[in-house]
Amino acid sequence: MRIFFVIMFFMHTNSYGQQNNAGINFDNTLQWKEILAKAKSLNKSIFVDCYATWCGPCKQMDKQVYNQDSVGRYFNQRFISVKIQMDTTQHDTEYIRNWHHQGKVFTEQYKIISYPTLLFFNADGELVAKEVGFKNPDDLITVASTSLVPGKIYNDPYAEFDKLVQNWRSGNIDPLKINHTIETALHLNRMALADSISSYYQAYLKSLDKKELYQREHLLFIAKHLARSSDPFFFLFYPNGKRANRLTGNKFFSRNTVDRVTRKEFTEPLLKKHETPAIQQPNWDSLERVIRQSFPRSYAQRAVMAAQSRWFEFNDKKKEYLAISIDLLNKYGEESLTIYRSLLVNPAENHQMAIDLSLNHIGWELFEISDNRYHLRSAARGMKGVVQRSDSTSSFYWQSATRDTYACLLYKLGKKKRALQVEQEAIDYAKKMDEKDQLQEFVERVTLMKSGAPTWK
C-alpha cells in the first residue's frame, strides 16, 4: 500500500469540535481553571482530547468513537470532557483562541508531540493517564476505566529527561547521558534545547583523548554530525571502523557513517546543481573517479548508485529510479537505501524504520508499474522482512499497509494462494483500527485476486 507520510489526511472544516447530540458532551464554554474547579466541586475526573485540525485519526475519533452512545454514557457520568485544538487556523472561534495559550502549556508540560493525545486527570487536577493515537470505543472505555482506579499515579516516561536537562543546566550531567538527552529533545521537537546541548557536547568531546572517544553514546553523536572526511573524529569510522561497529552493536555502523560523509562531501553538492529537473544526467563516471581518489571502489560505487537513485526519483524517471534502487539493494544490502531518504518522517526516525519505509515505497511502486520479475522478487524478499518487523510495532495502520504491499507483490509474481492469505491479514488489521476506506480497498483487492484479474493499473 502506498504510504503518504505528509501528516495531512483531512482538510480543516469549520464544524470540527462541535458538540454532538449523542456521545460525549464536550464542554465548550469553560477555561482550564474553571474546568479544574468544576471537577473538584463535583468530584469528577477530567478527560482532555488534544487534537489538531489536520489530524486524520482525530477526525476518526469524532466520527466513529466520541459520538457512540456507549462511550457517551460512560464518560458523561464520570468525566468532565473538553477538547483542546493544538494548532491555530484563521477559522478559530473566540473560545478556541482562548485555549491557545493553555494548549502551549500542555504541549510543554505533558510532552505532546502527536495527535490525538488523550489526557486523563483525577478530580484534583493531577495527570493519571496519557494515551496517543486512535482508540476504538471499547479501548477508549478501558483506558478511561483504568484512569479511575483509586490512587492511580502517572508514570511519566520523560521524568528522566527532565532530570537530565536540569542536571545539564546546573553543569552536573553524566557525559554518557548527553546524547540520549539530545535525541529525546529532538523527539519532543525542542530544537533550541537540542542545539544548545549539542554545542556543549561537541566542546566536551574535543577535550577528550582518542581512547576516551570510544564510548557508544559518543560514537552515536559523532557519527550523526560528521560532515567531512577531514573531520578530526573521522578516524573512528575509517579506515578501520570495527571497534565502532562492535561498541554500537551494528556491523554496518561505520560503513553507514562513511556513506553519509561521502554523500555530504561529494554527491550532494553535485545533485544540488541539478535541483531543477534536468534532461542531461550528471557525469556519474567522473563522480566515481573523484570519490575513488579518497575511498575504495565499493564506497565510490555505493555513493554513486545512491546518488543516481535520488536523481532519477527527483527527475520523475520512475523506471530508472526503481531499477537502480533494486541494484543498490541487491549489491549492497538494505542499509544502502538510507543514504538518501526521500520519505523522511522526523529527525529522530528509527534507522530500521527508515529502511522499512524505503522498502515499502520501492515495493509498491514496482507493483504498480513493473513486470520485471527479478525486480519484483527482490522487492518481495525485502517486504517479507518488513512485514515480520511490523509486528513489533503498535501501529495497525503500518501492519495492514505493509501486508497489502507484500500481498500485491506476491500476487503479481503468481503466488495467488499466499497473496490471499497476506491480504486477509491486512484486512484483519484494518478492521482493528476501524478504517472503512482502507478496509474497502483491501476487500476489493481480494475480490480481484480471487477472480484472477489484475490488481495493478
N, C-alpha and C positions, 0 to 999 in steps of 0.2 A: 504494500500500500504506500502511496506517495505520502510523505510526511512534510508538512509545512510548519517549520519552526519559527514562523513570524507569529507572535502571540497576539493575534487579532482575528478571532474567529467570528465575531459578530459586530456589526456597527452599532453605535450608540443610538438609543431611542429615548424620547422624552418620557415614556411611560415607565422606564426602568425604576424598580424600587417602590412602585406604588403598592398599596395595600390591597390584598385580595379579599373577596367575601368569605372564602373558605381558607383553611390552613392557618399558618402562624399570623398572629396580629402584631405586626412590627410597629412599634411606637414611631410616630413621625412629627412629634411636637416638642419633646423634651431634649435638653442637652445633657452631657455626661454627668455633671454634678447633680442634676435633678434626677437622672436615672438611678444614680447611687443612693440618693436619699429615699426615693420611692421603693427601691429594693429592700433597703434596711427597714423601712416602716412596715412593709408588707411581708417581710421575712421571705422574700423570693430571690432566687438566683437570677443571673443576668446572662443572656445569650447575645453575642455580637457577631454579626456577619460582616466581615471586612471584604468588600468586593471592588471591582473596577468595571467601568462601563464597557471596556473592550473584551472582557473575560468571558470566554465561551462556557467553561464549567459553571461560572456564576449564573449565567443565563439558564443553564440546565437546572440548577438548584431551584430557581424561581419557577420554572415551567413544570418540573417533574417532582419536586420534593416539598418545598415550602407551602404549596397550595393543597397538599393532601390532608384530608380530614384527620387521619390518624396522627399525623405529625402536629397538626394544629391543636388537637385535643391534648396531646402530651405536653407541648411547650406552653400553651396558654395557661394551663393550670399551675405550672411550676416555674416559669421564667418570665421576666420582662425582656422582650426581644427588641433589638434595634439593628438597623443596617447603617454601616458607615461606608460612604463612597470614598475610596482612597486616591482616586485620580481627580483631576479637575477638567471641566469642559465649559464651553460657553453657554450650555443649556442648564447649568446648575441652578436650582431654586435657592431661595434665601436660606431655607432650612439646611440644605446640603452645604452651602457655603459656610454656614455657622459651624459645621462639623470639620471643616478643612484642617484647622489647627489641631484638633483632637486626633484626627487621622495621622498627622505627622508625629504626634506624641506616641501614639500606639505603634507606629512603624518602628520608631527608635526603641521604645521600652520593651515591646514584645517581639522584636526581630521579625517583622513581617516582610517577606520577600516574594511571595507568590499568592495567588488568589484562586478560589476563595480561602481566606484564613478564618477559621471559626474559633471564637474565644468564649470560654465559659468561666463566669465569676460566681463566687458564693455571695450570700446576702451582705457580707461585709466589704464587698468590692475587691476581694482577693482572687487573682487568677488561679484556677484549679485545673484547667484543661485547655489544650490548644490542638486543633486539627487543621490539616491543609488538604485542599482538593475536594472534588465532588464526592458526596456521600448519598447513597440511596436512602429512602425513608427508614428502613429498618436499621441501617448502620448509624444514621444520624441519631435516632432514638437511643440506640445502645450507647453511643458516645455521651449523649446527654445524661443518661441514667447513671453512667459511671461518674460523671462530674458531681452528682448529687450525693455521693457516698459521704457520710459524716466524717469530718476530719481530713478530707481529701486535700493533698498538697501537690502542687505542680512541680514536677521535676524538670527544671529548666536546662535544656541541653547546651545552652550558651553561658551557663554560670561560670565555667572555667575560662571562657573567652573574656568575660567581663573582668574577671580577676587578673588575667594576664595583661589586659590593657591597663588596668590600674597599676600593676607592677611595672609595666613599661614606662608609664608616666612618672613613676617615682624612681626610675632608674634601677629597678631591682628585678628585672626579668631574667629567667633562665634562657641563655642563648639558644639552647636546643628547642625551645618552645616558640621562638620568634617566627619561624616560617609558618608554623601552624596558626599563629595569631594573624599573620598577613593573609593567609588563604581564607580564614574564616571571615576576616574583614571584607575581602573581595566577594565572598559568597553572600554577605549581607549588604552588598552594594555601598559599603562605606569606603569609597575610593580615596578620599583625602587621608583618612586614617591609615589605610594600607600604604599609601605613598610615603607618609611620614615615617612609619615603622620600617619600610623598605630602605629609606635613606640611612636610617640609623643602623640597620643590619649590614648594609654594604660597607659602611665605615668600619664596623666591628670586624667583618671578615677580612678586610685589608690589613688589620692589625695582627692577624694570626700567622703562624708559620705554616709551611706546606703540610706538615704531618697533621696539624690540628684541623685542617680543612676537610679531612676525610671523616666526616660525620654525615649520616643520612640526610638530616634536615638541612645542613649546609649545602650539600650537593643538590638537593631538590631546588633550593632557591637559586643557586648559582646557575644551574642549567637553564632555568626558565628565563634568566635575564641576560645570558650571553648573547652578544650581537656580532662579534668578530673573532676570527681565529687568532688575532693579535692580542686578545684579552689575556691578562696575566693568569686567569683561572682556567684557561683552555686546556692546559696540560692535564687537568684532572680527568679529561674525557678522551684525549687524543695525543699521541698515537696509541697509548695503552690505557684503555678505559675499563679493564676487567675489574679493578678494585671498586670503582664507582658502581659498576653493574652489580657486584656482589653485595655491597652495602645497601643499595636501593632495592634489591630483590628483583631486578628486571634485567634480563640478559641483553636487551636492546637499548638500555638506558643511554649509554654513551653514544651509540650509533645514532639514536634519535636526536640527541643533543647536537651532534656534529651536523646532521642533516638540516636542522633548523638554522644553524650558523651558516651553512653553505647557501641556504635559501636567502637569508638576510643579506649575505655578503655578495653573492653572485647572481642568483636567478631573479630575485625580487627587483633589483634595480633595472634589469633588462625588461621585465614584464611591465614595469611602470611606464616605460617608453611606449608601450602598446596598450595603454588603458582604454583608449577609444578603439572600437572594433577595426581591425586591420586585415587587409587582404593578404599581404605578404607576411609569412612567418618569420620569427627571429631566426638567426643562423645558429641552429642547435649544435652543429658540429663544432663551430667556432667556440661556442659557450663551453662545450665539454672539454675542449683543448685547454681553455683558460683554467677551468677548475682542476684539471689533471696536473697543472703545474704546482698545485698545493696539496692535492689529495689523490689517493689511489683511484683506479678506473671504476671500481664498484661504487664509490661515493659520487664520482662525477656522473656516471650513468643514471644513478638513482635521482640525483638532483635534477638532471635534465629531463628525465621522464616525468617527474612530478611537475616540473615547470610546463612541459608540453600539455599534460593533463589540464592544468589550470588555464593555459592559453586557449586550448580548444573549447573548454567549457565557457570561458568568458566570451569567445567569439561565436558561440552558438553552433559549433561544429560537433553535434552530439555524437555521431557515429565515431568520429576520430577520438573524441574525449573518452568514450566508453572503451574503445579498443586499447588505447594506451593505458587506461586505468586497470584493465584486466591484465595487460602485460606487466605492469608495475606490481600488481598484486601477486601474480604467479612467479615473478622473478625475485622479488624482494620481500614478499610477505605483507600481511595486513598492516603492520606498523608503518609501512611506507605511505599508506593512504592518508596519514595525518600530517604529512609535510605541508600540504596546503589543505586548509579546511574551509569549504565553501558553505557549510551549513552550521556555522558556529552558533551555539546556544548561549553560552555565557563564559566569561574569562576563567572561571573555576571549573570548567567542564571536566568530568571524569575522563581519563585517557581512553579507557576501554569503550566508554560510551561514544567517544568521538570516532573510534574505529567502526563501531556497530552502526552509527548513523550513516557513515560513508558507505558501508557495505549495503545497507538497506536502500540508500539513494541510488547507487550503481545498479543493484539488483532490479529495482523497479523500472528504471529507465531502460535496461536491457530487455526486460519482459515486454515493455511496450513497443519497442522498435526493432529489436534484433531477432534474426533467425539463425545466428551463428551458434551452433550447438556447443562448440568449445567455450565460447564466452558464457553462454547460459549455464553450462555445467560448473564453470568456475564460480559464477555468482551464486549458484545453488549451494555449492560446498561452503561458501562463506556464510550464507544465510542460515544454514543448519546450525552453525555455532552461535549466530546472533540469537536465534530462537531459543536455544538452550540457555544462553546467558540472560535472556529477557525474564526467565522465571525467577531470577534473583532480585528483580525489581518489584515494586509495588504498583506499577502502572499498568492497569488493564488495557489502556489505550495502546501502549507500546507493545504489550504482549499480543494483542489482537492484530495490530498493524504489521508486525514482523512476520507473523504466521501467514497473513494474507500475501505478503510479498513472496515468501518461501513457497506457498501453495501454488501461486501463479507460475513461478519458475518451473516447479515440478510438472505442472500440467502442460506447459509449453514443451517440455522435454519428453512428453508422452507417458509420464508416470501418474496416470489418472487416479488410481486407487489411493496412493499415498497423498496425492494432492487433495483429494476429497476429505481425507482424514484430517489433514492440517487445516484446511479451510473450515472444517467443522469446529476445530479448536478455536479458530479466530472468531467464529460466531459465538461460541460459549463465553469468551472474554468480552465480546461486545455486549452480550446480554447482561453481564455483571455490572457494567457501567451505564446500562440503560441508554445506549447511544443508538437511537432509532434509525437515523440516516445511514450510519455506518453498518448497522445490522442489515438493513435492507440491501445495501450494496453487496454485502457478503452472501446473503441468501440468493440474490440474483446470479452471483458468480457460481454458486453451487449448481443452480439450475442449468446454466450454460455448460458447466463441466460434465454433468450427467448426460446431457444431450450430445456431447462431443463437439459443441460449437466453440469457435474461438472466443477467448475472454479478453483478448487484446484488440486494440484499434486496427 
